[in-house]
């Protein structure tokens, strides 16, 4: 009587109490490790001016979206877009040269 591979594996597992299969269970080290010394965040990007400009830009973009989805007045929508673009430009100037 010949046994299939699954039956042989089951028989050897029940007879010895442990799996005698040749598969390795060690998958090795994890692929994504946190570095031992993470770099500290750049504190110049967390000033009140930068945060204020960033939140102003976000609020203007939300206002632009609200204008677009409600009354869709192109003049007001364009004004909020230009204002948000100026705030974004100022934010970049502060981050790059500040």
N, C-alpha and C positions, 0 to 999 in steps of 0.2 A: 504494500500500500504506500503510495507516494503522497506527500503533503505539499500543499502550495506554500509559497513564501510567507503569506499571512498566517497560515496555520503553524508553520515552523516557528515563526516569531512568537506567536501566542503560546505555543507549547514551551519554548525555552524561557519565556518570561514567567510563566506559572511554575515551572519546575525549579528555577533558581531564585525566584523572588525579585529579580531585577532584569531589566532589558539587556539582552546581549547583542544588541544590534550595533552596527558599525557607524551609525550616524554620530556626528559630533554635536554636542549641545552648546559648546562655547562659541558664541558668535563674535568674539573679539571685543575690542574696546568700542565704546559708543562713537559714532561718527562726529557728533557735535559736542565738543567739550567747551565749557566756559574757561576762559583763560585764567591763569592764576593771578594775574595783575591786570585787571581791566583798566582801560584808559579812562581818566576822569572826564566828565562832560565839559565842554567848553563853556566857561561861566560867562563869557562876553555875550553869548547868544541868549542869556536869560535875564537881561536887564529889563527894567520896567518899560523903557522906550521900545525895545524890540517886542516885548509881549503886548504892549498897547497897540503897536502898529499891526501885529499879526491878528489880534482880535478885531481891530477896526476893519482890516481887509476881509476877514471872515464875515463880519456883520454886513459889510457892503455887498458881498457876494450873495448873501441870503436875501438882502433887500432887492438886489437885481433879479433874483429868481422869483421872489414874490411879485414884483412888478410884471415880470414876464408871464407868470401863470394867472394873474388876476386881470388887471385892466389892460396890460400890454401897450402902455403909452411909450412909444419909441423914444421920444425926447427925454422922459424921465429915466428910462432904462439906459439910454446912452450916457446920461449924466452920472448915474451910479456906476456904470462900467468905467468911465474915464476916471472918476474919483477913486475907485478901487485900484485902478491901474497905477495912479499916482502914489497911492499908499504902498502898493507892492514895490514900486520903484524905490521909494524912500526906505522901505524895509531892506531891500537888497543893498542900497548904498550904506546903510548903517551896518549891516552884517559884513560887507566886504571891506569898507574903509574905516569903520567905526572902532 
